[in-house]
Each structure stands twice: as C-alpha cells, then as structure tokens.
Amino acid sequence: MVSLGIIYKSALLVITWQCMDCQQEEKHTVVKLGAKPCKFSEGQQEEKHAIVKRGAMPIHCYHKCPGGDDECYFDSNINDYRCKCPCRSQYCEYAEERCNNRGTCVPISGNTDFTCTNCISGWKGKQCHLIDCNSGVYCTNGGVCVDDVSSGTDYRCICKEGWTGKDCQFIDCSSPIRCMNGGQCHLQNGGKEFNCTCADGYLGENCQIDMCSPYKIADIVFVVDVSDSQAGTIFQKQKDFIKYFISQFPLGPLHFQFSLVVYAYKPHIIFYLNNTYDNDTIIDAVDHSYIPDDIRGATYTGKALAFVREKVLNKSYGLRSDLDRYVIILTDGMSSESQATVDDATLLHSSFPNIRIISIGTGEFVFHSGLLDVSGSRLNVFPLHGNDSVKSVLKSTMYGCERCKTAYSDVALAFDVTSFDYGELETMLKTAEVLIANLETEVNKSRVSLSKYVSRAERIFEFDQYIKSTEMIPQMYIHIHKRDTVMVGANYSTNPSNLSSVLHDIADTFQRNYDHARRKALVLFSQSKFNDHDDLAVKKLKDNDVTVIVVGIGLGADLDRMMQMSTSSFFTFIIGEDFNTPVDVIVSLLSTLEYPVCILS
C-alpha cells in the first residue's frame, strides 16, 4: 500500500511513500531538478535511498545500487524504483546469501530471476540448499546416504556393520565384528580407531583367527583300501578314524567338503564332495558304508587314484576352484601293481598343483615304501594310531596360525648288537644314521640318546649330551662294534637275548628327563626272539606313554614278536631287499617324532 503526502515548502517538493509488503521498511526520497538532497534524522533504522525520477540526474540518486547509479531503474510492476540485481532480493541482499553461501548466483530470464551454479560438494538445487547424497561427502566407511530428512535439506546414514556416528565415522565397539570370540574392544583416536585384547587362543585385528581351528577351507577325499588284507576289524578301525577326522571340521558348501571312496580290485564311491551337508549326515554315511562284493579281491591302488583324479576331483561332483585339495589314503602300502600305483600317484600330483596326498598306514603289516611312494613326501606319512594326521591338516588349513608350532620328541635308540651278523648290523647302523640325520636336533628340538646291549646294558650317550647329528653319528659308529655281533651262520633266532636290562635303563632315563611337552619314543634295533622279561619291560615303557618302534632286517626277523613289542604295526619295520624296503623308509617316523601342536599359552 502506498500513502502519499504532499508538502510544499519553498521550491521543494517532497514525496514520501512506504513499502508495506516488506519485512523491513524501506523509504526513498525523490528530488526534483534543482531541489536540495534530502537529509534523514540521525538514528533512523530504516534504509533510505534517494532515487531519481525519469530524466533526473544519476548524481542525485542515493539508492546505493551495487554497480553504481546506472543500475537504478523504475519497475512498473511495483510502481517503484529498484536496482538491477536479479541475484538479490527486492531489497538487494548479498548474492552469496541467495545461494546459502554455497555457490555462485547467476541471473536468468532477462535479469528477472536467478539460479545457483558451482554448488560446493555435497549440495545441489536452485539455491544449493538440497543434500547431494551422490557427492560422496556424507556417510563414510561404506555407509549409505539417504536425503529424506527436512524435505531434502538434511540427511541420515545407514552405516555398515562395525561403524556408527552421523557420517559413520566412528568405530562401533559393540558390533559383533569387532573383537570377536570374547575379545575386548578399546577405542582410540577419538573413536576413529580401535584395538582388541583377544581371548586366549585367538588372534587377528578382530580376534577372528582361531589358532586351533580351520580357516582355509578345503576339499578332502578319503580313499580306503578294503582289499582282503584290510577287511573285518581293520575296516571298522578305518571308519572310526574317518569319523573322528571329519568331526574336527565344519562341513558344508561354504566350509569343508568330504568324499569317500573304497577300493580293492576296483574303486567304489560312497559319496561325492557335493554330497557333504553336515557332520552328522556324513558321519552316519561313513558308519553305514560297506564293501560291495564286486570290488573285493587284490589291491589296485593305482585304479583308485585314477578314479579320484578323473571322477571325484571334478567340478561336476562338487570340486571347488582355487582351494586346497587333500587325498587321504588308508592302506597297508602294498599294491598288486606297484609301478602303476606310483605312476597314477605322480599323475594325480601333477594334475592338481594345490593337492596333498597323505598316506595313513593301516593293516596287520605296513609296507612303508608303498606309503612313501603314494604320498611323495616323508612328512605326509602317518600311522592310523593317534591323531597326528588330523593335526597336520588342521594346521595346514589354518589362516596364519602363529601359535601352531612343531613339537619334538625324546628319541632313545637301542641296539641289540648280538642279534645281528656283520652285514645286518651294518644295515641297522645305516638305518639309524638316516633317522638321526633327518631329525631336527638343534637346541630345544629333538633329543637323542643311544644305548646298546651285548652282554649287559651300556649307555653310549645321554639326551642333550650331543646336540648336532654330526656329533651323534660318529659316536654311534665308534661304540657299536661288529666284533660284538654273532658269528655268521649262527642260529641266533633260537637264542633270545635278555634285553630287559637295557629297556629298564631306558625307562629310567625317560623318567629322569621327563618333559610333559615332549613325546617319548624308543627305537629298538633287534633281530632276536624276545623273552618274557623283555615283554614286561616293554609294557612298562608303553604304560608311561612311550611309543615303541622295533626295527629288524630280512627274513630272519621274528615279525610276530616284533609286532607284539611295538606300539602298532605302523611302528614295525623290516628292512632289506627281501621286503624291498631300503633303509630310508625309517623317515616314515618323522611325522610321529616331530609333529604339529597348537600352543594356547
């Protein structure tokens, strides 16, 4: 509304009007030609501009237009004078405020409107007043920006697990992905960083690594020898071993997968890798597995390995890419076509670079050469007795098991010298040399003692007396003499030695050097028939958790008595050409004497 008052005084015409539709009153004084400028009283709050009518001199315009007097013009829409400032309001506020101080104001529509350009990152809209969620400014650490707050002028973040805060910029210590498995979360750097105090047995940035459980998944195939020499109670022991093995691993398409093949004359599949559903289902399938009549007969291990290579380790039957593969064969090591077995084992190795073949010795007699031929490594041969093979696979399938270490044994070597002839004793000494040379005998590793029996027990050196194998081996050859052996051709098989004295002495040595962290093993080189006193002495050793290994040579060895004395058939060795067993088969013991353990303290 405009109110008009006309006051005449001398030659001065004063016209005064008010803009009533403004938030802040603005007054303009219009001066005719020749009139004096209008003066305003001091302290007046409203803004006043002297505006020249048409034809008036610009010099008499006191409107203070940005850009000078030339920007002053009459706007008939409002019947008033105004400044040419489209990026400002009718009352000429600053352009930056029109764009919320976030962009550049640009006039449009013939200087009657404006828009904002070059909005700073995170903003958009005509006045740079709306949230731009696509800018990447908001919601860090993978959070999702949603601009549904205050009609788009504000935002909220949907944070990923483990993060919190307006922009997901802070660690969420209460999240289940932070410090897992009972670990304690501690915030640092104002909540932007953290560390974990892990519970015993776990490590990693988030305590995610269980040092005694598998973290690298794998596909595992069991191949079980069910030939005539492995049937009956042995097959049940094999199944019990497999069930225990499987029970140690999480099963399923995202975890471990297992397959089971039995073989004799030919192979037979029990279940494929993609039949793995859960532990209970698979263990039940193992428990109810049987030996089909049409596969019974001799042992064709090569055929079984070829079947695994061509059929079982196949994507059509569940094989997964880029994972470790294990073939665990349970057999006595004897094969009807030994060369074909070696060839097929070699082909299996070469067909899958990330494969490991593990041989488990089972049966009434174990042919160690056959186990080594199939596995291709002395460290991949294990007895059915114990769970070292399970521990080995657990360790090798772990992700970064810093506390998984190799444990060592105290190994007592004992020679029944008088039970051998010259040539046999020489072979036994070479066998012992191979074993000593392959043990890790540095400080805090495997310890070796050496004793002999001629007519009485004699200790050659104690545990820790020699640390290096290069010191032990010469001492063995110096103190064990061929002259102490029986005469060539003598009937020593009917004259048993009395070994009980040396066996009791070894038992006492173990007791004096007892270390609960070390496994104890006796390797007894003897060819004679053992007497009842020897049986009692060996029983004492076994009762004290000593693994008893008996080594003989050729057809002159009393195999039945050796197996009675040893801990199991796997720990009975007969060396020599008669059985096609060279001295280096003794390295099959390494997986028992030096074995993986997970240390939790």
C-alpha positions in Angstrom: 0.0 0.0 0.0 1.3 3.5 -0.8 0.3 6.6 1.2 1.1 9.9 -0.4 1.6 13.1 1.4 2.5 16.4 -0.4 4.1 19.1 1.5 5.0 22.4 -0.2 7.8 24.4 1.3 9.6 26.9 -0.8 10.6 25.3 -4.1 11.0 21.9 -2.5 8.5 19.2 -3.3 8.9 16.1 -1.1 7.1 12.9 -2.0 7.3 10.2 0.7 5.9 6.6 0.4 6.3 3.3 2.3 6.5 -0.3 1.1 4.1 -2.1 3.3 4.7 -5.6 1.9 8.3 -5.8 3.1 9.7 -7.3 6.2 11.9 -4.2 6.8 10.5 -0.8 5.9 12.4 0.9 3.0 11.9 4.7 2.2 13.0 6.6 -0.9 13.2 10.3 -1.3 12.7 11.7 -4.8 14.2 15.0 -5.6 13.2 17.3 -8.5 15.7 19.1 -10.6 17.2 21.9 -8.7 16.0 20.6 -5.4 18.3 20.0 -2.4 19.2 16.5 -1.3 17.0 15.0 1.5 18.6 14.6 4.8 17.5 11.9 7.3 17.4 12.2 11.0 20.2 10.5 13.0 19.5 7.0 14.3 16.8 6.3 11.8 16.6 2.4 11.5 15.0 2.0 8.1 17.2 2.1 4.9 16.6 5.1 2.7 17.7 5.6 -0.9 17.5 8.8 -2.9 16.1 7.8 -6.3 15.9 10.0 -9.3 12.8 10.0 -11.4 13.0 9.7 -15.2 15.1 12.4 -16.6 16.7 13.0 -13.2 20.5 13.3 -13.0 22.1 10.0 -11.8 24.2 12.0 -9.5 21.2 12.9 -7.4 20.3 9.1 -6.8 21.1 8.0 -3.3 19.8 4.4 -3.6 23.3 2.9 -3.3 22.8 0.3 -6.0 25.5 -2.3 -6.4 27.4 -1.4 -9.6 26.6 2.3 -9.4 23.8 4.7 -10.3 23.4 3.3 -13.8 21.9 0.2 -12.2 18.9 2.2 -10.9 15.6 1.8 -12.9 11.9 2.2 -12.5 9.9 -1.0 -12.1 6.3 -0.5 -13.2 5.3 -3.9 -11.6 5.9 -2.4 -8.2 5.5 1.2 -9.3 8.8 1.9 -7.7 12.5 2.3 -8.4 14.8 -0.6 -7.8 18.3 -1.8 -8.5 19.2 -4.2 -11.3 20.2 -7.1 -9.0 18.4 -10.3 -10.0 20.6 -12.4 -7.8 19.4 -10.4 -4.8 16.0 -9.9 -3.4 13.9 -6.8 -4.0 15.9 -5.2 -1.2 19.3 -6.1 -2.6 20.7 -8.6 -0.1 24.0 -10.2 -0.9 24.2 -12.8 -3.8 26.0 -15.3 -1.6 23.0 -15.4 0.7 20.7 -16.3 -2.2 22.9 -19.4 -2.7 23.2 -20.1 1.0 26.9 -19.2 0.7 27.5 -22.5 -1.1 27.5 -21.4 -4.8 27.6 -18.7 -7.5 24.4 -16.7 -8.2 23.7 -16.3 -11.9 20.8 -14.1 -13.3 18.4 -15.7 -15.7 15.2 -14.8 -17.6 16.3 -11.4 -18.6 17.7 -10.5 -15.2 14.4 -11.1 -13.5 15.3 -14.5 -11.9 18.4 -16.4 -10.8 19.9 -19.8 -10.3 23.0 -21.0 -8.4 25.9 -22.8 -10.1 29.1 -24.4 -8.8 27.5 -25.6 -5.6 30.1 -26.9 -3.2 30.5 -30.6 -2.9 27.6 -32.2 -1.0 24.9 -29.7 -2.1 22.6 -29.2 -5.1 19.4 -27.3 -6.1 18.5 -23.8 -7.3 19.8 -22.3 -4.1 22.4 -25.0 -3.3 20.0 -25.9 -0.5 19.4 -29.6 -1.0 21.6 -32.5 0.1 23.5 -34.3 -2.7 23.9 -37.9 -1.5 25.8 -38.9 -4.6 28.6 -36.5 -3.8 30.5 -38.9 -1.6 30.8 -36.3 1.1 28.4 -38.0 3.5 28.4 -41.4 5.1 32.0 -42.7 5.1 33.3 -46.3 5.6 30.7 -47.7 3.3 27.6 -46.1 4.8 24.6 -45.4 2.6 23.3 -41.7 2.4 19.6 -41.1 2.5 18.3 -37.5 1.9 14.9 -37.8 3.4 15.3 -35.5 6.3 13.7 -32.0 6.4 12.5 -32.2 2.8 15.9 -33.0 1.5 17.8 -30.3 3.3 19.4 -32.8 5.7 20.4 -36.5 5.6 20.9 -39.6 7.6 23.4 -42.5 7.1 22.7 -46.3 7.1 26.1 -47.5 8.5 27.8 -50.7 7.7 28.3 -53.2 10.5 31.0 -52.0 12.8 30.5 -48.3 12.3 28.4 -45.6 13.9 28.0 -41.7 14.0 26.3 -39.1 11.9 28.6 -40.0 9.0 29.6 -43.5 10.1 32.9 -42.1 11.1 33.3 -43.8 14.5 34.1 -47.4 15.4 31.2 -49.3 16.9 32.8 -51.4 19.6 29.6 -53.1 20.4 29.4 -54.6 16.9 29.8 -58.4 16.6 32.6 -57.9 14.0 34.8 -56.0 16.4 36.9 -58.1 18.8 35.1 -61.4 18.2 35.3 -64.6 20.2 35.2 -62.9 23.6 37.8 -60.2 22.8 37.7 -56.8 24.4 37.4 -53.7 22.2 39.2 -50.5 23.1 38.6 -47.2 21.2 41.4 -44.9 20.2 42.0 -41.6 18.3 38.6 -40.2 19.4 36.7 -43.3 18.4 38.1 -43.5 14.9 40.4 -46.4 15.6 40.4 -49.4 17.9 42.4 -52.4 19.1 41.4 -55.7 20.6 42.6 -57.7 23.6 41.9 -61.2 22.3 40.8 -64.1 24.4 43.3 -66.9 24.8 43.6 -69.0 21.6 42.6 -66.2 19.2 44.5 -63.5 17.3 44.0 -61.1 14.4 42.8 -57.5 14.2 39.3 -58.6 15.2 40.3 -61.7 17.1 38.9 -63.6 14.1 41.6 -66.2 13.8 41.0 -69.4 15.9 44.5 -70.8 16.2 43.3 -74.4 16.6 40.5 -74.5 14.1 40.5 -74.5 10.3 40.2 -71.2 8.5 41.3 -72.1 5.0 38.7 -74.4 3.7 39.5 -77.5 1.5 38.1 -80.4 -0.4 39.1 -83.7 1.2 38.8 -87.2 -0.4 39.3 -90.4 1.7 40.5 -93.4 -0.3 40.2 -96.6 1.8 41.9 -99.9 1.0 39.3 -102.7 1.7 41.3 -105.5 0.0 41.4 -108.9 1.6 44.2 -107.9 3.9 42.2 -104.9 5.2 38.7 -106.4 5.8 36.9 -107.1 9.0 38.0 -105.3 12.1 40.6 -103.2 10.2 37.8 -101.7 8.0 35.9 -100.7 11.2 39.1 -99.0 12.6 39.4 -97.2 9.3 35.9 -95.9 9.5 36.4 -94.9 13.1 39.4 -92.9 12.1 37.5 -91.1 9.3 34.6 -90.3 11.5 36.9 -88.7 14.1 38.7 -86.8 11.4 35.5 -85.4 9.9 34.2 -84.4 13.3 37.1 -81.9 13.7 36.0 -79.8 10.7 33.0 -77.6 9.9 31.2 -79.1 6.9 29.1 -77.7 4.0 29.4 -75.9 0.7 31.0 -72.8 2.4 33.3 -74.9 4.6 35.0 -78.3 4.2 33.7 -80.9 1.8 34.5 -84.6 2.1 34.2 -87.6 -0.3 34.7 -91.3 0.4 36.0 -94.0 -2.0 36.6 -97.6 -1.1 38.6 -99.9 -3.3 40.2 -103.3 -3.7 40.0 -104.9 -7.2 38.3 -101.6 -8.4 37.1 -98.4 -6.7 33.6 -97.7 -5.4 32.2 -94.3 -4.5 30.3 -93.9 -1.2 29.6 -90.2 -1.5 31.0 -87.3 -3.6 32.1 -83.9 -2.4 28.8 -82.2 -3.2 27.0 -84.8 -1.0 28.5 -83.0 2.0 25.7 -81.4 4.0 26.6 -81.5 7.7 28.7 -83.5 10.1 26.0 -85.8 11.4 24.8 -86.8 7.9 28.3 -87.6 6.6 29.5 -89.4 9.7 26.3 -91.5 9.5 27.1 -92.3 5.9 30.6 -93.4 6.8 29.3 -95.5 9.6 26.9 -97.3 7.3 29.4 -97.8 4.4 30.2 -101.3 3.3 32.4 -103.3 0.9 30.5 -104.2 -2.3 31.1 -107.8 -3.3 32.0 -106.8 -6.9 35.1 -104.9 -5.8 36.6 -107.5 -3.5 39.9 -109.0 -4.2 43.5 -107.9 -4.7 44.8 -104.3 -4.1 44.8 -102.0 -7.1 45.7 -98.7 -5.6 46.6 -97.2 -9.0 43.0 -97.7 -10.2 41.6 -95.9 -7.1 43.9 -92.9 -7.6 43.0 -92.7 -11.3 39.3 -92.7 -10.3 39.8 -89.9 -7.8 41.6 -87.9 -10.5 39.1 -88.4 -13.2 35.8 -88.6 -11.4 35.9 -87.4 -7.8 38.0 -84.3 -8.2 35.6 -82.9 -10.8 33.6 -79.7 -10.8 30.5 -81.8 -11.8 30.7 -83.6 -8.4 31.4 -80.6 -6.2 35.1 -79.7 -6.7 35.6 -76.0 -6.0 38.2 -73.8 -7.7 41.3 -72.4 -6.2 41.0 -74.4 -2.9 43.5 -76.8 -1.4 42.7 -80.5 -2.1 43.7 -83.4 0.1 43.6 -87.1 -0.8 44.0 -89.2 2.3 44.6 -92.9 1.5 44.3 -95.5 4.2 46.2 -98.6 3.2 49.0 -101.0 4.2 51.1 -99.8 1.3 51.0 -103.0 -0.6 49.7 -102.9 -4.2 49.2 -105.6 -6.9 50.7 -103.2 -9.5 53.2 -101.2 -7.6 54.6 -99.3 -10.6 51.1 -98.4 -11.8 50.4 -97.1 -8.4 53.5 -94.9 -8.4 52.6 -93.6 -11.9 49.0 -92.8 -11.0 50.1 -91.0 -7.8 52.6 -88.9 -9.8 49.8 -88.1 -12.4 47.5 -87.1 -9.6 50.1 -84.8 -8.1 50.8 -83.1 -11.4 47.1 -82.7 -12.3 46.3 -80.6 -9.3 49.2 -78.2 -8.2 47.5 -77.5 -4.9 47.0 -81.1 -3.9 48.5 -83.1 -1.0 48.3 -86.9 -0.8 48.5 -88.2 2.8 49.2 -91.9 3.4 47.8 -93.5 6.6 49.4 -96.9 7.4 46.7 -99.5 8.4 46.6 -103.3 8.5 48.4 -106.1 10.1 51.6 -105.3 8.4 52.5 -101.9 7.0 54.7 -101.6 3.8 56.3 -98.2 4.4 57.9 -97.9 1.0 54.4 -98.1 -0.6 53.1 -95.3 1.7 56.1 -93.1 0.8 55.6 -93.8 -3.0 52.0 -92.7 -2.9 52.4 -89.6 -0.7 55.6 -88.4 -2.3 56.8 -86.9 1.0 58.2 -88.3 4.2 56.1 -85.7 6.1 52.8 -87.0 4.6 53.0 -90.5 6.1 51.2 -91.2 9.3 50.1 -94.1 11.5 46.4 -94.8 12.0 47.3 -94.8 15.7 47.0 -91.3 17.2 45.7 -88.1 15.5 48.9 -86.5 14.1 47.4 -86.6 10.6 44.4 -84.7 11.8 46.6 -82.1 13.5 48.7 -81.8 10.4 45.7 -81.0 8.1 44.2 -78.7 10.8 47.5 -76.8 10.9 47.9 -76.5 7.1 44.3 -75.4 6.6 44.6 -72.6 9.2 45.0 -69.0 8.2 48.0 -67.5 9.9 48.4 -69.9 12.9 51.2 -68.1 14.7 50.9 -70.3 17.8 50.8 -73.6 15.8 54.3 -74.9 16.3 56.3 -78.1 15.8 56.7 -80.2 18.9 59.6 -82.5 19.4 60.4 -85.8 21.0 63.0 -87.6 23.1 64.2 -90.5 21.0 66.1 -93.3 22.6 68.0 -95.6 20.2 68.9 -99.0 21.4 70.9 -101.7 19.6 70.6 -105.4 20.5 74.1 -105.9 18.9 74.4 -109.7 19.4 71.2 -110.4 17.5 72.8 -109.4 14.1 75.5 -110.7 11.9 78.1 -108.3 10.4 76.1 -107.4 7.4 72.8 -107.0 9.2 74.4 -104.7 11.9 75.9 -102.6 9.1 72.4 -102.1 7.6 70.9 -101.3 11.0 73.6 -98.6 11.7 72.8 -97.1 8.3 69.1 -97.1 9.1 69.8 -95.3 12.4 72.1 -92.8 10.7 69.3 -91.9 8.3 66.9 -91.3 11.2 69.3 -89.2 13.2 70.3 -87.1 10.1 66.6 -86.3 9.4 65.7 -85.3 12.9 65.9 -81.6 13.9 68.4 -81.9 16.7 69.3 -78.3 17.4 68.8 -76.7 20.8 65.2 -77.2 22.2 64.4 -79.6 19.4 64.6 -83.4 19.2 66.9 -85.0 21.7 68.5 -88.4 21.1 70.1 -90.9 23.4 72.0 -94.1 22.4 72.3 -97.4 24.2 73.5 -100.9 23.3 73.2 -104.4 24.6 75.9 -107.0 24.2 76.0 -109.0 27.5 74.8 -106.1 29.5 73.2 -102.7 29.0 75.6 -99.9 28.1 74.7 -96.3 27.6 76.7 -94.6 24.8 75.4 -91.0 25.2 72.6 -89.3 27.1 69.9 -86.9 26.0 71.4 -83.4 25.4 75.0 -84.8 25.6 75.2 -84.1 21.8 73.1 -81.5 20.1 74.2 -81.9 16.5 73.6 -85.0 14.4 77.1 -84.7 13.0 78.3 -85.4 16.6 76.0 -88.3 17.3 76.6 -90.3 14.2 80.4 -90.7 14.6 79.9 -91.7 18.3 77.5 -94.4 17.2 80.0 -95.9 14.8 82.8 -95.7 17.3 81.0 -97.5 20.1 79.0 -100.1 18.3 81.4 -102.8 17.0 80.9 -105.5 14.5 83.1 -107.8 16.6 80.2 -107.9 19.1 77.8 -109.5 16.7 77.0 -113.2 16.5 79.1 -115.4 14.2 77.9 -115.6 10.6 75.6 -118.6 10.2 75.0 -118.9 14.0 71.4 -119.9 14.9 70.7 -116.7 16.9 67.0 -116.9 16.2 66.7 -119.7 18.8 68.8 -118.0 21.5 66.9 -114.9 22.6 68.8 -112.1 24.2 67.9 -110.6 27.6 67.1 -107.1 26.6 65.2 -106.2 29.8 68.2 -104.6 31.4 68.6 -102.0 28.6 64.9 -101.5 28.4 64.6 -100.7 32.1 67.6 -98.4 31.9 65.9 -96.5 29.0 62.7 -96.3 31.1 64.7 -94.8 34.0 66.4 -92.3 31.5 63.0 -91.1 30.3 61.8 -90.7 33.9 64.9 -88.6 34.8 64.5 -86.4 31.7 60.7 -86.2 31.9 59.2 -83.2 30.0 55.4 -83.2 29.6 55.7 -81.2 26.4 57.8 -83.8 24.7 56.7 -87.1 23.2 58.9 -90.2 24.1 59.9 -92.8 21.7 62.1 -95.9 21.8 63.6 -97.2 18.5 64.8 -100.7 19.2 67.1 -102.5 16.6 66.8 -106.2 17.3 66.5 -109.4 15.4 66.1 -111.9 18.2 63.1 -113.6 19.9 62.2 -111.6 23.0 61.6 -113.3 26.3 59.0 -112.7 29.0 61.3 -110.3 30.9 61.5 -108.2 27.8 57.7 -108.2 27.5 57.4 -106.8 31.0 60.0 -104.1 30.4 58.3 -103.0 27.2 54.9 -102.9 28.9 56.4 -100.6 31.5 57.5 -98.3 28.7 54.1 -98.3 27.0 52.3 -97.7 30.3 54.4 -94.5 30.5 53.3 -93.3 27.0 56.5 -94.3 25.3 56.0 -95.1 21.6 57.9 -98.3 20.9 59.3 -98.8 17.4 61.0 -102.1 16.6 63.4 -102.5 13.6 64.6 -105.8 12.2 66.1 -107.0 8.9 65.2 -109.5 6.3 63.5 -112.9 6.6 65.4 -113.6 9.8 63.3 -111.1 11.7 60.6 -112.5 14.0 57.8 -110.4 12.6 55.1 -111.7 15.0 57.1 -110.9 18.2 58.2 -107.6 16.8 54.6 -106.5 16.3 53.8 -107.6 19.8 56.6 -105.5 21.2 55.9 -102.4 19.0 53.1 -99.9 19.7 51.3 -100.8 16.4 52.0 -102.4 13.0 53.0 -99.0 11.7 55.9 -98.9 14.1 57.3 -102.3 13.0 60.0 -102.1 10.3 61.7 -104.9 8.4 64.5 -103.5 6.4 66.1 -105.3 3.4 65.9 -106.5 -0.1 63.7 -109.4 0.9 60.9 -106.9 1.5 62.0 -104.3 -0.9 62.4 -101.8 1.9 65.5 -99.6 1.8 67.0 -98.0 4.9 65.4 -94.6 4.2 61.9 -95.9 4.9 62.7 -95.1 8.5 61.9 -91.4 7.7 58.2 -92.5 7.9 58.7 -91.9 11.7 59.3 -88.2 11.3 55.6 -87.3 11.3 55.3 -89.0 14.7 58.5 -87.8 16.3 58.2 -84.1 15.1 54.5 -83.1 15.0 52.3 -80.0 15.0 50.7 -78.7 18.1 48.6 -75.6 18.9 50.0 -73.8 22.0 47.4 -71.7 23.8 49.7 -70.1 26.4 
